[in-house]
């Protein structure tokens, strides 16, 4: 069956806040990554989660020299990523991958994250680690298939499937189906006309997006939006699959809205998209 478009207005309506709601209704998000030289990735993801409505955003940074405070956004809580991180934070959702690297600590944190009975978003080097570690893949396959989201770009998809990028791109729907079958998870196959699939679900197609999104950091922003929307969905009757579809569409629509306003596509920045996402969530 061909993928169907995402019904963003209907999904977004369920995120609206009632007057009595507090930060607990926004969800508690832990984002793990940011090894040495790559802390920008986790900070972008954290800012995106903050501007997308998460109630708490905690960043677990692997870089021991990472700043303990983001001056522009002191709302972000930054902790040293160690093996006790998840226990200390007690999040409702974990996102792992932005700037994670492939160190031994990164592997340990990914194993521990996959073991948690929580919604889990996996991106970037976390996907690359899964592609070379059979035990991680086996753990992933045993998780409830409605709690895990993988967000590969074509290169990461190719590594997971032991294919070439060209083979992924020639048959993106086929590659999506193979990724879903391999991981038993929700999969966001990024790229032009992003596809979202999951076990026992009709796949979805994102018809938005533009060439300005092909820039470093845009995927990190998507991870933050995904984390925030899924966390809110836990308290607003959105399944993880529905929240994933909504987050993907809002991310792309934010970029399109900026281009319509004369911002880009050349030179469009992930930071600009973050602010536009907040506007869409509140005023659409």
PyMOL commands that set and color helices and strands:
alter all, ss='L'
color gray80, all
select helices_A, chain A and resi 8-13+23-26+39-51+71-73+85-89+104-115+125-132+134-142+154-161+165-170+172-183+211-213+218-233+240-260+270-283
alter helices_A, ss='H'
color red, helices_A
select strands_A, chain A and resi 4-5+28-33+56-61+77-80+93-96+119-122+148-150+186-189+195-197+204-205
alter strands_A, ss='S'
color yellow, strands_A
deselect
rebuild
show_as cartoon
